[in-house]
Amino acid sequence: MLIRSFPAGAFGTNCYAVAPGPRQECVVVDPGMDAVEPLARMLADDGLKPVAVVLTHGHLDHTFSVLPVCDGYDIPAYLHPADSGMLSDPARWHGPQLAPLVTGVRLPDPTDVMPLDDGAVLSLAGVELTVRHAPGHTQGSVVFSLDLGEAPGLLAGDVLFAGSVGRVDLPGGSWADMLRSLQDVVLPLDDETVVLPGHGPATTVGRERATNPYLAQAASAPKGRGL
């Protein structure tokens, strides 16, 4: 499996391209702010042809470039329906601090976005992505499980980072939901699972299980009760 990435824009959102190998079709994950040109260069370096964009959630720093990328390559985007409102009305979901960044942003209408369902398996570009709904950071946050060859992988979006988890203080966020997602989606994964997060460096589930205080809290919390 070929994984390429770069940090996009001021928020350093990791934009990924996932393909079976060089000079093949690929899936683009989370094309964030100012991602169009660096994405084009990254794809050209490996001769990759995108066939779809998949979005881990609807926040602007992960979706900012989805329209020009989808229009430019004539490909669909995939997003969980619970986050579709973020595309049509981003200001409502990002809080007043981000309002200056939202003004004038054109994002695709939700009717142009394919829905992601919990447990669905997307077969795209020779890659199989298993969708798990993992709310907490947003109502429609998802992670994608995939086979990296030597180890399982997890495109974690803003659910899990090296040493931390996604913030839950923006509209639609919930710490109780985040704890349940960590309990039900993340903790059952094998320690060898390589975590490819929405921000920051890659890690593994085993490393986070041993060192991440939020995973420790989730592991010790009563099952299904969140807080």
Secondary structure, DSSP 4 states (H G I P E B T S, - for coil): -EEEEEEETTTTEEEEEEESSTTSEEEEE---TT-HHHHHHHHHHHT-EEEEEE-S---HHHHTTHHHHHHHHT--EEE-GGGTHHHH-HHHHH-GGGHHHHTT-----GGGEEEP-TT-EEEETTEEEEEEE--SSSTT-EEEEEE-SSSEEEEEETTEETTEE----STT--HHHHHHHIIIIITTS-TTPEEEESBS--EEHHHHHHH-HHHHHHHHSPTTT--
